[in-house]
């Protein structure tokens, strides 16, 4: 199933990040370089993931291809 474009899953997919699912709905988001994304869950997990993904998108060049190509350089 393809995730909604602006959902957390859709945003992580656009970035090319991996979602690791843990017990009781816990999730770890990994960049292509293996580092993890910090998620502020103070306002809830969904909102925290959307905010974090948008921050990641803002740091990267626009366009999926450019994002994926630049990630290893930016986060190395």
Buried (B, 14 or more C-beta within 10 A) or exposed (E): EEBEEEBBBBBBBBBBBBBEEEEEEEBEBBBBEEEEBEBEEEEEBEBBBBBBBEEBBEEBBEEEEEBBBBBEEEBE
